[in-house]
Amino acid sequence: MITNFPADAGVKENARHEYLDRIPKIDSFALVFNVGQMRTFIEVGKNLERKMDVSLEKQDEMLGKQEMIKKQDEQIDITKEILHETKHISARQEEQAETAGEFVEKLNSISRADKEIKRHREEFQQLKGAIRKAGI
C-alpha cells in the first residue's frame, strides 16, 4: 500500500486492476501529454491576460484620479494666490477710503470757508452800503 501522499491529498480507495488496453509508445504519450499541457497553459494565459486587463483598467482609473488631484492642488494654489491678491487689494482700498475721507473732510472745510467768505462779503457789502449811506 502507498503511504507517501501529498499533505492535502485524500485517497478514497486503492484498487488494483488488470490493464486490458494497449500501452502507447512513450513518444505518442509525450506528444498527447504536451498538447494537453499546452492547452492548459493557454487557458491559464488567457485568464491571466483578462486579469491583467482588469488590473490595467483600475490603474488607468487611479492615474486619472491622481491627475484630478493634481489639478485640484493647482486650483488650490491659484485660489490662494487670488486670496492673497484680494487681501492686498482690500488693504489698498482701505487706504484709498481713508484718503478719500480726508479729501472729503478738506472739501467740507473748504465749503465751510467758502460760506464764511460769502457771509463776510455780504457783511462787507452791507457795511459799504451803510458807509455810503452815512456819507462817509
C-alpha positions in Angstrom: 0.0 0.0 0.0 1.2 3.5 -0.8 1.7 5.8 2.2 3.6 8.7 0.7 0.8 11.1 -0.3 0.9 14.9 -0.6 -0.2 16.7 2.6 -3.7 17.8 1.2 -4.3 14.6 -0.8 -7.2 12.4 0.1 -7.5 8.8 -1.0 -10.9 7.1 -1.0 -9.8 3.8 -2.5 -6.7 1.9 -3.6 -7.5 -0.8 -6.0 -5.5 -2.9 -8.5 -7.0 -3.7 -11.9 -5.6 -5.6 -14.8 -4.9 -3.3 -17.8 -6.6 -4.7 -20.9 -5.9 -1.9 -23.4 -2.7 -1.3 -25.3 0.1 0.7 -23.8 1.1 3.6 -26.1 4.7 4.3 -27.0 6.3 6.9 -24.9 6.7 9.3 -27.9 3.0 9.2 -28.6 2.2 9.6 -24.9 4.6 12.5 -24.5 3.1 14.3 -27.6 -0.5 14.0 -26.3 0.5 14.9 -22.8 2.4 18.0 -24.1 -0.5 19.1 -26.2 -2.8 18.8 -23.1 -0.3 20.8 -21.0 -0.1 23.5 -23.7 -3.9 23.8 -23.8 -4.0 24.2 -20.0 -1.2 26.7 -20.3 -3.1 28.7 -23.0 -6.2 28.8 -20.8 -4.2 30.0 -17.8 -2.5 32.6 -20.0 -5.9 33.8 -21.2 -7.2 34.1 -17.7 -4.0 36.0 -16.7 -4.5 38.3 -19.7 -8.1 39.1 -18.6 -7.0 39.7 -15.1 -4.1 42.0 -16.3 -6.6 43.9 -18.4 -8.8 44.5 -15.4 -5.8 45.5 -13.4 -4.6 47.9 -16.1 -8.1 49.5 -16.3 -8.0 50.0 -12.5 -4.5 51.5 -12.8 -5.8 53.9 -15.5 -8.7 54.9 -13.2 -6.2 55.6 -10.4 -4.0 57.6 -12.7 -7.0 59.6 -13.8 -7.9 60.3 -10.1 -4.3 61.3 -9.4 -4.4 63.7 -12.3 -7.6 65.2 -10.9 -6.0 65.6 -7.5 -3.0 67.3 -9.2 -5.4 69.7 -10.9 -7.2 70.3 -7.7 -3.9 71.1 -6.0 -3.1 73.6 -8.8 -6.6 75.2 -8.4 -6.0 75.5 -4.6 -2.7 77.2 -5.3 -4.3 79.6 -7.7 -7.1 80.3 -5.2 -4.5 81.0 -2.5 -2.8 83.5 -4.8 -6.1 85.1 -5.6 -6.9 85.4 -1.9 -3.5 86.9 -1.2 -4.1 89.5 -4.0 -7.6 90.2 -2.8 -6.3 90.9 0.7 -3.7 93.2 -0.9 -6.4 95.0 -2.9 -8.6 95.2 0.1 -5.8 96.9 2.1 -5.2 99.3 -0.8 -9.0 100.1 -0.9 -8.9 100.8 2.8 -6.0 103.2 2.3 -7.9 104.9 -0.5 -11.0 105.1 1.6 -9.0 106.9 4.3 -7.5 109.2 1.8 -10.9 109.8 0.2 -12.3 110.5 3.7 -9.6 113.1 4.3 -10.2 114.6 0.9 -14.0 114.9 1.7 -13.2 116.5 5.0 -10.9 119.0 3.3 -13.7 119.7 0.7 -16.2 120.2 3.6 -13.7 122.5 5.3 -13.3 124.5 2.0 -17.0 124.6 1.6 -17.4 126.0 5.1 -14.6 128.5 4.4 -16.4 129.5 1.1 -19.6 130.0 3.0 -17.8 132.0 5.6 -16.1 134.2 2.9 -19.5 134.7 1.2 -21.0 135.7 4.5 -18.1 138.1 5.1 -18.6 139.6 1.6 -22.3 140.1 2.3 -21.5 141.8 5.6 -18.8 143.9 3.9 -21.3 144.9 1.2 -23.7 145.9 3.9 -21.1 147.9 5.7 -20.0 149.5 2.5 -23.7 150.4 1.7 -24.2 151.7 5.3 -20.9 153.8 5.0 -22.1 155.3 1.7 -25.5 156.0 3.1 -23.9 157.7 6.1 -21.8 159.8 3.6 -18.5 158.7 4.9 
